[in-house]
Amino acid sequence: WRASDECTLRTHMSLLDASCIRVIAESVGIAQVSDEVAEALAPDVEYRLRDIVQEALKFMRHGRRETLTCDDINFALRARSCDPLYGYSGTDPPRFCRAKGTQDVYYLDDAELNLADLMAVPLPSMPRPPRFTAHWLAVSGVQPDVAENPTSAEALAAAQPARAAASKRKRGGGNGGGDELNGDEALLGQAKQVLWAEQQVWLEKLFEIIRASKPAAPQPAAPQPAGGGGGAAMEVVGEGAAAPATSHPGGEAAVAASRAAGISLDSSAERAEAEAAQRRDAEAEGGHEAALGSALRSVAREPSMHAYAPYLCQFVESEVQRNLQCLPMLFALMRLVRAMLSNLSLNLEAYLQQILPAVTTCVVGRKLCAARGDDHWSLRAIAAGVMHTIAAQYGDRFTDLQPRLTKTYRDALEDRKRALTTHFGALLGLREFGPHAVHKLLLPMMPAYLQLVHGVMSAPLPDAAPAAAPAAAASDIVREMAQEPGDAAPASAASESTPAPSASPAAPPKRARLVRQMEALRVYDAALATCGAYLFRHGHYFAAPGA
């Protein structure tokens, strides 16, 4: 192996020779380059070119491409801390032309551009910046005819494929009128929330706890023989008195039945059984209240309650209709609606048509309890607060919601044929909407309305009961107001044993008139409290100047 052989091998493997170096030197302005310098520079230039090309191939492979581009060369130059080549990264492919009079000499057809001509060309227009416009998709369920909304022809054209598919299914495999869908149903469909098994168990448990608020129906007392056989009855009752916890689960019902049959029990046994029954009722009520409170807190705080929204709203609507005279059940349902409204992740906008009638019924319903003495006034106050919360949360999306609710309350007050309980709920509803509603809707009608209610309160009672027994008549009135309709049998039995002087045909009108006067007193108090609070807190905002 000789040095001359190494020089020959290097010469044959090289792509650049001394003549290429001299041409490049002349292109950059170096005219005289000796042969020794050109031969020494050629291997170094070739090494640099190979390094740049191999680095550019790496960028090409990482870009999952099979064609080497000018950008790959520029990336390789930047990786080697060299300036990129400008003017060769266009999208048009380079045009090489053959030099005249030669066969293997080509040059790049790169026309020279005059800067004066380029500066005279007008600049292209700037692209428009993005902008946003707002328009109504629908107003009260009707799509307005604006440029942004699709026209009726476009809507029909978009629905045509769905209609065609529905008609094809009709002709193909329809097996009954119940399974066929028309085009509108196929296009729109019905959105259904599907619950997992664990969610269904939780929902059923919640419904069970709320339904447990409904008191159980009283058990009818067993008939007792009259006249003969009193000794046998005494033996049975005596055994029951000895073991009140096992023989008589409902102590009060047993005592009442025994009294109705004319049987006398020992006073200590009666007292023990009544105390045991009251203790059991208090324990059961306390346990149910704790379970109901825990369930309502879960509804108000859980962030995943959106899936339960349709089921809860349907439950509230159906249960209010079924339990219009069950006050504990209505209380629990209004607390459920209030818990649903306090949950920030629960959107009830699509279900307001189910909730609003139920809540409105609890505000202005004529009769919401079975007994006249029940506290349905508190239920109306809670329902009025729930209605105001609904209007506050969804009034910005439904601008006519608050005017419609206030109009409902105003119409209920102006209708003199409506019950006073309805007027009470309407007063509370208007008070919840603030001083503006009271100033515009309630104050103008207050003088005439208060005079009307005062007339009901001061109406004389029919003088039909004997004047010798006013205490007995008052006790009968109170007993009737606190009495359930199913409790009529024991009362009638007691009246047979001890006839009351107020059991005359004219007594019921007097009791009804007294009940009406008590209701009028409630309404009168609510009206004065509403107007007084308004005048004390907000009257100066609406007072005339100098008044």
C-alpha positions, 0 to 999 in steps of 0.5 A: 500500500503506497501513498500514490494508491491512497491518493488515487482512491481518494480522487475516484471517491471524491465528487468535488475536484479542484476545478469545482473549487475554482468555479465556486471561487470565481463565483464569489469573486476570487479569481486566482486560486492555485491548484494546490489550494483547490485540491486541499479544499475539495475534500473538506468542502465535500465532507461539510456537504455530506454532513449537512445532507445526512443531517437533512435526511434525518429531518426528512425521516422524522417527518415521515416523508420520502422527498428531501425539501429545502426546509430539511436543508435549512433545519440541518444548517440551523442544527450546525449553527449556520445561517439558512439559505433564503429564497429556495423554500418556495412551493414551486419546483425549481426550473433547470434549463439546458445551456445553449451549445452544451449537452450536460450543462444546466442552470437554474432559471431564476429571473432577476426582479426589479425592486422598483417594480415590486415596490410599485405593486399595491399591497394585498388587502389585510384579512378581516379579523374574526368577529362574533355576532349574536342573533336569536335562534328562536323567540317564544318557540318561533324562529325569526327570519334573519340572515343567520338562521336557515330558511324554511327551504333549507330546513326541509332540505336538511330533514329530507334524508331523515324523512326518506329513511323513516319512510323506507323503514315503514315500507320495509319492516314495520310490524304494527302502528306502535313501532312506526316512526314518522319523519319528525320523530326520526329527526328529533327523537326523544332524549332519555337519561339512562341510569346505572343500576347503582343510580336506580337503587339510590333514586328508588331509596330517595323516593321511598324516604320522601313517600314515607313522609305520608302518614299511615292511614288509621286502623279501624277499631274492631266492632264490640258487641252491645249489651250482653257479652260485656264480660268477655269484652272486659277480659280481652281489654284487660289482657291488652292493658296488661301487655300494651306493647305487644297486644296493641301496637297503636296505643291511642287507637286502642284507647279510643276504641275502648272509650267508644265502646263504653269500656273503662280502663285503669287510668295508669294503664291508659297513661302508660300506653299513651306515653309508650305510643307517643314515644314510639311516634316521636322516635319514628318521626325523628329517624325519618326526619334524619333520613330525609335531611340526609337525602335532601343534603345529598341532592343539594350537594352532589355534583352528579345530579344532572342525570336524575333531573328528569326523574326528580321533576316527574316525581314532584309533578306526579306526587303533588297531584296525588297528595293534594291534601297530604300536608307532610308529603307536600312539605317534603316535595317542596323541600326536594325542589328547594334542594334541587335548585340549590345544586349548581350542577343541576340545570332544570331549564328543560323541566320548568313546565313540570315543576312550575304547576306543582309549586304554583299549586302549593302556593295558591291551592284552595285546600292543601290539607285534610284537617282545617287546623293544619299548618298549611300556611307555612307550606305556602310560605315555603312554596312562595320562596321556591317560586321566587328562586326559580324566577331568579335563576331562570328569569334571564333566559325566560324574560316573561317568567316573572311577569306571568307569575306576578299576573297569576298572583294578582289575578288570584287576589282580584278574584273575590270568588277565590278562597282566602287561603288562595289570597294568602298564598298570592300575598306571600308570592307577591311579597317574595318578588320585592318592593317593585312588585308590591309598589306596582301591583299590591299597594293600589288595590290594598285599601279596597282589599283590606276593607273587604277582608275586614268585612269578613272578619267583622261579620256576625255569627249566626245566633243558633247555639244555646247561650248556656253552653258557650264553652262546649260550642267552642270546644266542638269548633276546635275539635272539628278544626283539628279532626281528620275526616276518618276520625268521625266514628269515635267522635260520634260514639262519644257524642252518643254516650255524652250528648253535647248541647251544640249538636244542633242543625245550626251549629255547622254554619256557625263553625264554618263562619268562624273558620272563615273569620280565622282565615280572614285574620291570617290574610289581613295579618299577611297583607298588613305585614307586607305593606308595612315592611314595604313602607318601612324599608323601601317607601322612601325610594318611591315617595314623591319629592318633598313628601 
